[in-house]
């Protein structure tokens, strides 16, 4: 029997992948997936983008510190 939640899971994965691509590229406030984003929407997207990028930096620094500690 097929999983009844499969279409929902596929949609969630597609949305997550689209968001990941948006966050990993250069920030463009006009690339928000609404027709004409309001300034509040652009500010929210900018804050989410900054938080995502800071998380990426934090992850990379953590890996670098761990590698340095192992060599030291």
PDB file with SEQRES, HELIX, SHEET and CRYST1 records, atoms N, CA, C and O in Angstrom:
SEQRES   1 A   72  UNK UNK UNK UNK UNK UNK UNK UNK UNK UNK UNK UNK UNK          
SEQRES   2 A   72  UNK UNK UNK UNK UNK UNK UNK UNK UNK UNK UNK UNK UNK          
SEQRES   3 A   72  UNK UNK UNK UNK UNK UNK UNK UNK UNK UNK UNK UNK UNK          
SEQRES   4 A   72  UNK UNK UNK UNK UNK UNK UNK UNK UNK UNK UNK UNK UNK          
SEQRES   5 A   72  UNK UNK UNK UNK UNK UNK UNK UNK UNK UNK UNK UNK UNK          
SEQRES   6 A   72  UNK UNK UNK UNK UNK UNK UNK                                  
HELIX    1 AA1 UNK A    6  UNK A   24  1                                  19    
HELIX    2 AA2 UNK A   29  UNK A   31  5                                   3    
HELIX    3 AA3 UNK A   39  UNK A   71  1                                  33    
CRYST1    1.000    1.000    1.000  90.00  90.00  90.00 P 1           1          
ATOM      1  N   UNK A   1       0.842  -1.182   0.000  1.00  0.00           N  
ATOM      2  CA  UNK A   1       0.000   0.000   0.000  1.00  0.00           C  
ATOM      3  C   UNK A   1       0.890   1.249   0.000  1.00  0.00           C  
ATOM      4  O   UNK A   1       1.869   1.312   0.742  1.00  0.00           O  
ATOM      5  N   UNK A   2       0.554   2.224  -0.819  1.00  0.00           N  
ATOM      6  CA  UNK A   2       1.355   3.437  -0.954  1.00  0.00           C  
ATOM      7  C   UNK A   2       1.178   4.338   0.272  1.00  0.00           C  
ATOM      8  O   UNK A   2       0.133   4.340   0.924  1.00  0.00           O  
ATOM      9  N   UNK A   3       2.201   5.076   0.551  1.00  0.00           N  
ATOM     10  CA  UNK A   3       2.173   6.010   1.671  1.00  0.00           C  
ATOM     11  C   UNK A   3       1.305   7.208   1.293  1.00  0.00           C  
ATOM     12  O   UNK A   3       1.579   7.887   0.304  1.00  0.00           O  
ATOM     13  N   UNK A   4       0.255   7.469   2.081  1.00  0.00           N  
ATOM     14  CA  UNK A   4      -0.662   8.577   1.795  1.00  0.00           C  
ATOM     15  C   UNK A   4       0.015   9.930   1.971  1.00  0.00           C  
ATOM     16  O   UNK A   4      -0.430  10.922   1.395  1.00  0.00           O  
ATOM     17  N   UNK A   5       1.073   9.981   2.750  1.00  0.00           N  
ATOM     18  CA  UNK A   5       1.782  11.244   2.990  1.00  0.00           C  
ATOM     19  C   UNK A   5       2.884  11.517   1.980  1.00  0.00           C  
ATOM     20  O   UNK A   5       3.562  12.540   2.073  1.00  0.00           O  
ATOM     21  N   UNK A   6       3.076  10.629   1.022  1.00  0.00           N  
ATOM     22  CA  UNK A   6       4.173  10.778   0.056  1.00  0.00           C  
ATOM     23  C   UNK A   6       4.110  12.103  -0.703  1.00  0.00           C  
ATOM     24  O   UNK A   6       5.141  12.765  -0.823  1.00  0.00           O  
ATOM     25  N   UNK A   7       2.942  12.528  -1.226  1.00  0.00           N  
ATOM     26  CA  UNK A   7       2.926  13.825  -1.936  1.00  0.00           C  
ATOM     27  C   UNK A   7       3.300  14.987  -1.021  1.00  0.00           C  
ATOM     28  O   UNK A   7       3.991  15.913  -1.447  1.00  0.00           O  
ATOM     29  N   UNK A   8       2.854  14.947   0.223  1.00  0.00           N  
ATOM     30  CA  UNK A   8       3.198  16.007   1.166  1.00  0.00           C  
ATOM     31  C   UNK A   8       4.696  16.009   1.452  1.00  0.00           C  
ATOM     32  O   UNK A   8       5.319  17.069   1.499  1.00  0.00           O  
ATOM     33  N   UNK A   9       5.273  14.828   1.644  1.00  0.00           N  
ATOM     34  CA  UNK A   9       6.719  14.728   1.899  1.00  0.00           C  
ATOM     35  C   UNK A   9       7.515  15.209   0.690  1.00  0.00           C  
ATOM     36  O   UNK A   9       8.525  15.895   0.843  1.00  0.00           O  
ATOM     37  N   UNK A  10       7.064  14.852  -0.510  1.00  0.00           N  
ATOM     38  CA  UNK A  10       7.742  15.317  -1.722  1.00  0.00           C  
ATOM     39  C   UNK A  10       7.696  16.837  -1.805  1.00  0.00           C  
ATOM     40  O   UNK A  10       8.686  17.472  -2.167  1.00  0.00           O  
ATOM     41  N   UNK A  11       6.544  17.423  -1.467  1.00  0.00           N  
ATOM     42  CA  UNK A  11       6.404  18.877  -1.497  1.00  0.00           C  
ATOM     43  C   UNK A  11       7.327  19.526  -0.463  1.00  0.00           C  
ATOM     44  O   UNK A  11       7.986  20.526  -0.752  1.00  0.00           O  
ATOM     45  N   UNK A  12       7.370  18.953   0.740  1.00  0.00           N  
ATOM     46  CA  UNK A  12       8.247  19.487   1.791  1.00  0.00           C  
ATOM     47  C   UNK A  12       9.703  19.452   1.352  1.00  0.00           C  
ATOM     48  O   UNK A  12      10.448  20.405   1.581  1.00  0.00           O  
ATOM     49  N   UNK A  13      10.112  18.350   0.721  1.00  0.00           N  
ATOM     50  CA  UNK A  13      11.493  18.224   0.265  1.00  0.00           C  
ATOM     51  C   UNK A  13      11.791  19.233  -0.843  1.00  0.00           C  
ATOM     52  O   UNK A  13      12.878  19.809  -0.882  1.00  0.00           O  
ATOM     53  N   UNK A  14      10.834  19.446  -1.739  1.00  0.00           N  
ATOM     54  CA  UNK A  14      11.028  20.413  -2.828  1.00  0.00           C  
ATOM     55  C   UNK A  14      11.155  21.830  -2.267  1.00  0.00           C  
ATOM     56  O   UNK A  14      11.998  22.606  -2.717  1.00  0.00           O  
ATOM     57  N   UNK A  15      10.318  22.164  -1.288  1.00  0.00           N  
ATOM     58  CA  UNK A  15      10.387  23.492  -0.674  1.00  0.00           C  
ATOM     59  C   UNK A  15      11.716  23.665   0.059  1.00  0.00           C  
ATOM     60  O   UNK A  15      12.347  24.718  -0.038  1.00  0.00           O  
ATOM     61  N   UNK A  16      12.139  22.638   0.788  1.00  0.00           N  
ATOM     62  CA  UNK A  16      13.405  22.707   1.523  1.00  0.00           C  
ATOM     63  C   UNK A  16      14.580  22.888   0.565  1.00  0.00           C  
ATOM     64  O   UNK A  16      15.491  23.671   0.838  1.00  0.00           O  
ATOM     65  N   UNK A  17      14.562  22.169  -0.552  1.00  0.00           N  
ATOM     66  CA  UNK A  17      15.653  22.292  -1.524  1.00  0.00           C  
ATOM     67  C   UNK A  17      15.656  23.676  -2.168  1.00  0.00           C  
ATOM     68  O   UNK A  17      16.719  24.261  -2.377  1.00  0.00           O  
ATOM     69  N   UNK A  18      14.487  24.196  -2.478  1.00  0.00           N  
ATOM     70  CA  UNK A  18      14.388  25.541  -3.049  1.00  0.00           C  
ATOM     71  C   UNK A  18      14.922  26.575  -2.066  1.00  0.00           C  
ATOM     72  O   UNK A  18      15.636  27.494  -2.467  1.00  0.00           O  
ATOM     73  N   UNK A  19      14.586  26.441  -0.788  1.00  0.00           N  
ATOM     74  CA  UNK A  19      15.051  27.376   0.247  1.00  0.00           C  
ATOM     75  C   UNK A  19      16.559  27.270   0.418  1.00  0.00           C  
ATOM     76  O   UNK A  19      17.240  28.281   0.589  1.00  0.00           O  
ATOM     77  N   UNK A  20      17.086  26.040   0.373  1.00  0.00           N  
ATOM     78  CA  UNK A  20      18.529  25.834   0.504  1.00  0.00           C  
ATOM     79  C   UNK A  20      19.271  26.519  -0.648  1.00  0.00           C  
ATOM     80  O   UNK A  20      20.303  27.153  -0.435  1.00  0.00           O  
ATOM     81  N   UNK A  21      18.742  26.389  -1.864  1.00  0.00           N  
ATOM     82  CA  UNK A  21      19.375  27.054  -3.018  1.00  0.00           C  
ATOM     83  C   UNK A  21      19.332  28.573  -2.855  1.00  0.00           C  
ATOM     84  O   UNK A  21      20.312  29.255  -3.156  1.00  0.00           O  
ATOM     85  N   UNK A  22      18.205  29.106  -2.382  1.00  0.00           N  
ATOM     86  CA  UNK A  22      18.066  30.549  -2.178  1.00  0.00           C  
ATOM     87  C   UNK A  22      19.066  31.038  -1.138  1.00  0.00           C  
ATOM     88  O   UNK A  22      19.693  32.082  -1.316  1.00  0.00           O  
ATOM     89  N   UNK A  23      19.212  30.287  -0.057  1.00  0.00           N  
ATOM     90  CA  UNK A  23      20.085  30.699   1.037  1.00  0.00           C  
ATOM     91  C   UNK A  23      21.563  30.549   0.693  1.00  0.00           C  
ATOM     92  O   UNK A  23      22.385  31.321   1.188  1.00  0.00           O  
ATOM     93  N   UNK A  24      21.917  29.589  -0.132  1.00  0.00           N  
ATOM     94  CA  UNK A  24      23.336  29.355  -0.405  1.00  0.00           C  
ATOM     95  C   UNK A  24      23.883  30.263  -1.510  1.00  0.00           C  
ATOM     96  O   UNK A  24      25.097  30.333  -1.700  1.00  0.00           O  
ATOM     97  N   UNK A  25      23.023  30.944  -2.224  1.00  0.00           N  
ATOM     98  CA  UNK A  25      23.480  31.857  -3.265  1.00  0.00           C  
ATOM     99  C   UNK A  25      23.708  33.252  -2.710  1.00  0.00           C  
ATOM    100  O   UNK A  25      23.597  33.478  -1.505  1.00  0.00           O  
ATOM    101  N   UNK A  26      24.024  34.179  -3.588  1.00  0.00           N  
ATOM    102  CA  UNK A  26      24.153  35.584  -3.184  1.00  0.00           C  
ATOM    103  C   UNK A  26      22.767  36.135  -2.888  1.00  0.00           C  
ATOM    104  O   UNK A  26      21.802  35.794  -3.571  1.00  0.00           O  
ATOM    105  N   UNK A  27      22.667  36.978  -1.879  1.00  0.00           N  
ATOM    106  CA  UNK A  27      21.362  37.494  -1.477  1.00  0.00           C  
ATOM    107  C   UNK A  27      20.820  38.476  -2.501  1.00  0.00           C  
ATOM    108  O   UNK A  27      21.512  39.398  -2.932  1.00  0.00           O  
ATOM    109  N   UNK A  28      19.574  38.259  -2.877  1.00  0.00           N  
ATOM    110  CA  UNK A  28      18.864  39.158  -3.781  1.00  0.00           C  
ATOM    111  C   UNK A  28      17.482  39.392  -3.183  1.00  0.00           C  
ATOM    112  O   UNK A  28      16.638  38.497  -3.235  1.00  0.00           O  
ATOM    113  N   UNK A  29      17.228  40.572  -2.616  1.00  0.00           N  
ATOM    114  CA  UNK A  29      15.949  40.808  -1.942  1.00  0.00           C  
ATOM    115  C   UNK A  29      14.747  40.733  -2.871  1.00  0.00           C  
ATOM    116  O   UNK A  29      13.616  40.591  -2.406  1.00  0.00           O  
ATOM    117  N   UNK A  30      14.973  40.826  -4.168  1.00  0.00           N  
ATOM    118  CA  UNK A  30      13.857  40.758  -5.117  1.00  0.00           C  
ATOM    119  C   UNK A  30      13.585  39.334  -5.560  1.00  0.00           C  
ATOM    120  O   UNK A  30      12.629  39.096  -6.298  1.00  0.00           O  
ATOM    121  N   UNK A  31      14.399  38.380  -5.131  1.00  0.00           N  
ATOM    122  CA  UNK A  31      14.198  36.982  -5.522  1.00  0.00           C  
ATOM    123  C   UNK A  31      13.285  36.233  -4.564  1.00  0.00           C  
ATOM    124  O   UNK A  31      13.177  35.009  -4.634  1.00  0.00           O  
ATOM    125  N   UNK A  32      12.632  36.956  -3.679  1.00  0.00           N  
ATOM    126  CA  UNK A  32      11.710  36.340  -2.736  1.00  0.00           C  
ATOM    127  C   UNK A  32      10.528  35.780  -3.529  1.00  0.00           C  
ATOM    128  O   UNK A  32      10.001  36.450  -4.417  1.00  0.00           O  
ATOM    129  N   UNK A  33      10.112  34.556  -3.209  1.00  0.00           N  
ATOM    130  CA  UNK A  33       9.093  33.901  -4.041  1.00  0.00           C  
ATOM    131  C   UNK A  33       7.672  34.456  -3.886  1.00  0.00           C  
ATOM    132  O   UNK A  33       6.725  33.679  -3.763  1.00  0.00           O  
ATOM    133  N   UNK A  34       7.510  35.748  -3.890  1.00  0.00           N  
ATOM    134  CA  UNK A  34       6.175  36.331  -3.982  1.00  0.00           C  
ATOM    135  C   UNK A  34       6.216  37.347  -5.117  1.00  0.00           C  
ATOM    136  O   UNK A  34       7.293  37.798  -5.507  1.00  0.00           O  
ATOM    137  N   UNK A  35       5.086  37.700  -5.632  1.00  0.00           N  
ATOM    138  CA  UNK A  35       5.054  38.534  -6.832  1.00  0.00           C  
ATOM    139  C   UNK A  35       5.735  39.888  -6.613  1.00  0.00           C  
ATOM    140  O   UNK A  35       6.687  40.219  -7.320  1.00  0.00           O  
ATOM    141  N   UNK A  36       5.271  40.652  -5.668  1.00  0.00           N  
ATOM    142  CA  UNK A  36       5.885  41.939  -5.342  1.00  0.00           C  
ATOM    143  C   UNK A  36       6.132  41.972  -3.838  1.00  0.00           C  
ATOM    144  O   UNK A  36       5.246  42.355  -3.075  1.00  0.00           O  
ATOM    145  N   UNK A  37       7.320  41.577  -3.408  1.00  0.00           N  
ATOM    146  CA  UNK A  37       7.571  41.499  -1.972  1.00  0.00           C  
ATOM    147  C   UNK A  37       7.519  42.869  -1.303  1.00  0.00           C  
ATOM    148  O   UNK A  37       8.055  43.855  -1.809  1.00  0.00           O  
ATOM    149  N   UNK A  38       6.862  42.895  -0.161  1.00  0.00           N  
ATOM    150  CA  UNK A  38       6.804  44.122   0.639  1.00  0.00           C  
ATOM    151  C   UNK A  38       8.133  44.297   1.354  1.00  0.00           C  
ATOM    152  O   UNK A  38       8.944  43.374   1.430  1.00  0.00           O  
ATOM    153  N   UNK A  39       8.339  45.501   1.878  1.00  0.00           N  
ATOM    154  CA  UNK A  39       9.602  45.760   2.566  1.00  0.00           C  
ATOM    155  C   UNK A  39       9.760  44.846   3.777  1.00  0.00           C  
ATOM    156  O   UNK A  39      10.875  44.429   4.091  1.00  0.00           O  
ATOM    157  N   UNK A  40       8.647  44.525   4.471  1.00  0.00           N  
ATOM    158  CA  UNK A  40       8.726  43.610   5.614  1.00  0.00           C  
ATOM    159  C   UNK A  40       9.189  42.229   5.170  1.00  0.00           C  
ATOM    160  O   UNK A  40       9.970  41.571   5.858  1.00  0.00           O  
ATOM    161  N   UNK A  41       8.693  41.797   4.006  1.00  0.00           N  
ATOM    162  CA  UNK A  41       9.105  40.494   3.478  1.00  0.00           C  
ATOM    163  C   UNK A  41      10.591  40.489   3.118  1.00  0.00           C  
ATOM    164  O   UNK A  41      11.300  39.516   3.374  1.00  0.00           O  
ATOM    165  N   UNK A  42      11.047  41.585   2.525  1.00  0.00           N  
ATOM    166  CA  UNK A  42      12.457  41.677   2.159  1.00  0.00           C  
ATOM    167  C   UNK A  42      13.338  41.709   3.398  1.00  0.00           C  
ATOM    168  O   UNK A  42      14.395  41.078   3.425  1.00  0.00           O  
ATOM    169  N   UNK A  43      12.911  42.438   4.425  1.00  0.00           N  
ATOM    170  CA  UNK A  43      13.686  42.496   5.669  1.00  0.00           C  
ATOM    171  C   UNK A  43      13.730  41.121   6.343  1.00  0.00           C  
ATOM    172  O   UNK A  43      14.775  40.702   6.841  1.00  0.00           O  
ATOM    173  N   UNK A  44      12.606  40.432   6.355  1.00  0.00           N  
ATOM    174  CA  UNK A  44      12.561  39.096   6.947  1.00  0.00           C  
ATOM    175  C   UNK A  44      13.493  38.155   6.193  1.00  0.00           C  
ATOM    176  O   UNK A  44      14.249  37.399   6.803  1.00  0.00           O  
ATOM    177  N   UNK A  45      13.436  38.204   4.869  1.00  0.00           N  
ATOM    178  CA  UNK A  45      14.314  37.346   4.067  1.00  0.00           C  
ATOM    179  C   UNK A  45      15.775  37.699   4.313  1.00  0.00           C  
ATOM    180  O   UNK A  45      16.618  36.806   4.386  1.00  0.00           O  
ATOM    181  N   UNK A  46      16.087  38.980   4.443  1.00  0.00           N  
ATOM    182  CA  UNK A  46      17.470  39.398   4.693  1.00  0.00           C  
ATOM    183  C   UNK A  46      17.957  38.884   6.042  1.00  0.00           C  
ATOM    184  O   UNK A  46      19.093  38.424   6.164  1.00  0.00           O  
ATOM    185  N   UNK A  47      17.088  38.964   7.062  1.00  0.00           N  
ATOM    186  CA  UNK A  47      17.484  38.465   8.386  1.00  0.00           C  
ATOM    187  C   UNK A  47      17.661  36.952   8.384  1.00  0.00           C  
ATOM    188  O   UNK A  47      18.593  36.433   8.997  1.00  0.00           O  
ATOM    189  N   UNK A  48      16.764  36.238   7.692  1.00  0.00           N  
ATOM    190  CA  UNK A  48      16.897  34.788   7.607  1.00  0.00           C  
ATOM    191  C   UNK A  48      18.161  34.402   6.841  1.00  0.00           C  
ATOM    192  O   UNK A  48      18.849  33.449   7.206  1.00  0.00           O  
ATOM    193  N   UNK A  49      18.458  35.142   5.784  1.00  0.00           N  
ATOM    194  CA  UNK A  49      19.663  34.885   5.000  1.00  0.00           C  
ATOM    195  C   UNK A  49      20.911  35.104   5.864  1.00  0.00           C  
ATOM    196  O   UNK A  49      21.836  34.292   5.850  1.00  0.00           O  
ATOM    197  N   UNK A  50      20.925  36.217   6.617  1.00  0.00           N  
ATOM    198  CA  UNK A  50      22.070  36.505   7.480  1.00  0.00           C  
ATOM    199  C   UNK A  50      22.232  35.420   8.537  1.00  0.00           C  
ATOM    200  O   UNK A  50      23.349  34.978   8.807  1.00  0.00           O  
ATOM    201  N   UNK A  51      21.128  34.989   9.134  1.00  0.00           N  
ATOM    202  CA  UNK A  51      21.195  33.932  10.149  1.00  0.00           C  
ATOM    203  C   UNK A  51      21.708  32.632   9.538  1.00  0.00           C  
ATOM    204  O   UNK A  51      22.511  31.933  10.155  1.00  0.00           O  
ATOM    205  N   UNK A  52      21.251  32.303   8.332  1.00  0.00           N  
ATOM    206  CA  UNK A  52      21.717  31.091   7.660  1.00  0.00           C  
ATOM    207  C   UNK A  52      23.219  31.169   7.394  1.00  0.00           C  
ATOM    208  O   UNK A  52      23.959  30.221   7.658  1.00  0.00           O  
ATOM    209  N   UNK A  53      23.655  32.307   6.869  1.00  0.00           N  
ATOM    210  CA  UNK A  53      25.081  32.461   6.557  1.00  0.00           C  
ATOM    211  C   UNK A  53      25.934  32.417   7.820  1.00  0.00           C  
ATOM    212  O   UNK A  53      27.018  31.833   7.805  1.00  0.00           O  
ATOM    213  N   UNK A  54      25.473  33.019   8.909  1.00  0.00           N  
ATOM    214  CA  UNK A  54      26.208  32.949  10.170  1.00  0.00           C  
ATOM    215  C   UNK A  54      26.289  31.504  10.669  1.00  0.00           C  
ATOM    216  O   UNK A  54      27.314  31.088  11.210  1.00  0.00           O  
ATOM    217  N   UNK A  55      25.218  30.749  10.488  1.00  0.00           N  
ATOM    218  CA  UNK A  55      25.241  29.329  10.851  1.00  0.00           C  
ATOM    219  C   UNK A  55      26.261  28.561  10.028  1.00  0.00           C  
ATOM    220  O   UNK A  55      26.957  27.692  10.553  1.00  0.00           O  
ATOM    221  N   UNK A  56      26.353  28.875   8.745  1.00  0.00           N  
ATOM    222  CA  UNK A  56      27.338  28.221   7.878  1.00  0.00           C  
ATOM    223  C   UNK A  56      28.757  28.577   8.322  1.00  0.00           C  
ATOM    224  O   UNK A  56      29.628  27.709   8.377  1.00  0.00           O  
ATOM    225  N   UNK A  57      28.988  29.837   8.633  1.00  0.00           N  
ATOM    226  CA  UNK A  57      30.306  30.269   9.110  1.00  0.00           C  
ATOM    227  C   UNK A  57      30.643  29.566  10.412  1.00  0.00           C  
ATOM    228  O   UNK A  57      31.764  29.092  10.592  1.00  0.00           O  
ATOM    229  N   UNK A  58      29.678  29.496  11.322  1.00  0.00           N  
ATOM    230  CA  UNK A  58      29.879  28.829  12.601  1.00  0.00           C  
ATOM    231  C   UNK A  58      30.256  27.363  12.401  1.00  0.00           C  
ATOM    232  O   UNK A  58      31.160  26.847  13.058  1.00  0.00           O  
ATOM    233  N   UNK A  59      29.557  26.707  11.496  1.00  0.00           N  
ATOM    234  CA  UNK A  59      29.861  25.291  11.223  1.00  0.00           C  
ATOM    235  C   UNK A  59      31.279  25.128  10.686  1.00  0.00           C  
ATOM    236  O   UNK A  59      32.011  24.242  11.128  1.00  0.00           O  
ATOM    237  N   UNK A  60      31.669  25.970   9.743  1.00  0.00           N  
ATOM    238  CA  UNK A  60      33.006  25.871   9.155  1.00  0.00           C  
ATOM    239  C   UNK A  60      34.090  26.169  10.191  1.00  0.00           C  
ATOM    240  O   UNK A  60      35.127  25.507  10.217  1.00  0.00           O  
ATOM    241  N   UNK A  61      33.850  27.158  11.034  1.00  0.00           N  
ATOM    242  CA  UNK A  61      34.831  27.461  12.081  1.00  0.00           C  
ATOM    243  C   UNK A  61      34.936  26.324  13.093  1.00  0.00           C  
ATOM    244  O   UNK A  61      36.029  26.022  13.573  1.00  0.00           O  
ATOM    245  N   UNK A  62      33.821  25.698  13.418  1.00  0.00           N  
ATOM    246  CA  UNK A  62      33.841  24.562  14.335  1.00  0.00           C  
ATOM    247  C   UNK A  62      34.675  23.420  13.770  1.00  0.00           C  
ATOM    248  O   UNK A  62      35.477  22.819  14.484  1.00  0.00           O  
ATOM    249  N   UNK A  63      34.487  23.125  12.496  1.00  0.00           N  
ATOM    250  CA  UNK A  63      35.276  22.075  11.849  1.00  0.00           C  
ATOM    251  C   UNK A  63      36.756  22.454  11.844  1.00  0.00           C  
ATOM    252  O   UNK A  63      37.611  21.614  12.125  1.00  0.00           O  
ATOM    253  N   UNK A  64      37.060  23.703  11.529  1.00  0.00           N  
ATOM    254  CA  UNK A  64      38.451  24.165  11.506  1.00  0.00           C  
ATOM    255  C   UNK A  64      39.085  24.050  12.890  1.00  0.00           C  
ATOM    256  O   UNK A  64      40.224  23.600  13.015  1.00  0.00           O  
ATOM    257  N   UNK A  65      38.363  24.449  13.917  1.00  0.00           N  
ATOM    258  CA  UNK A  65      38.887  24.355  15.291  1.00  0.00           C  
ATOM    259  C   UNK A  65      39.132  22.898  15.672  1.00  0.00           C  
ATOM    260  O   UNK A  65      40.151  22.576  16.283  1.00  0.00           O  
ATOM    261  N   UNK A  66      38.199  22.019  15.311  1.00  0.00           N  
ATOM    262  CA  UNK A  66      38.389  20.593  15.628  1.00  0.00           C  
ATOM    263  C   UNK A  66      39.601  20.022  14.909  1.00  0.00           C  
ATOM    264  O   UNK A  66      40.367  19.260  15.500  1.00  0.00           O  
ATOM    265  N   UNK A  67      39.788  20.380  13.638  1.00  0.00           N  
ATOM    266  CA  UNK A  67      40.948  19.896  12.888  1.00  0.00           C  
ATOM    267  C   UNK A  67      42.239  20.429  13.490  1.00  0.00           C  
ATOM    268  O   UNK A  67      43.224  19.700  13.601  1.00  0.00           O  
ATOM    269  N   UNK A  68      42.236  21.696  13.876  1.00  0.00           N  
ATOM    270  CA  UNK A  68      43.418  22.298  14.489  1.00  0.00           C  
ATOM    271  C   UNK A  68      43.749  21.624  15.821  1.00  0.00           C  
ATOM    272  O   UNK A  68      44.914  21.369  16.124  1.00  0.00           O  
ATOM    273  N   UNK A  69      42.729  21.343  16.599  1.00  0.00           N  
ATOM    274  CA  UNK A  69      42.935  20.686  17.904  1.00  0.00           C  
ATOM    275  C   UNK A  69      43.515  19.290  17.725  1.00  0.00           C  
ATOM    276  O   UNK A  69      44.352  18.865  18.521  1.00  0.00           O  
ATOM    277  N   UNK A  70      43.091  18.579  16.707  1.00  0.00           N  
ATOM    278  CA  UNK A  70      43.615  17.235  16.453  1.00  0.00           C  
ATOM    279  C   UNK A  70      45.091  17.258  16.047  1.00  0.00           C  
ATOM    280  O   UNK A  70      45.856  16.359  16.396  1.00  0.00           O  
ATOM    281  N   UNK A  71      45.477  18.301  15.303  1.00  0.00           N  
ATOM    282  CA  UNK A  71      46.869  18.395  14.842  1.00  0.00           C  
ATOM    283  C   UNK A  71      47.776  18.881  15.951  1.00  0.00           C  
ATOM    284  O   UNK A  71      48.966  18.567  15.977  1.00  0.00           O  
ATOM    285  N   UNK A  72      47.206  19.653  16.872  1.00  0.00           N  
ATOM    286  CA  UNK A  72      48.011  20.309  17.898  1.00  0.00           C  
ATOM    287  C   UNK A  72      48.442  19.367  18.962  1.00  0.00           C  
ATOM    288  O   UNK A  72      49.129  19.769  19.901  1.00  0.00           O  
TER     289      UNK A  72                                                      
END                                                                             
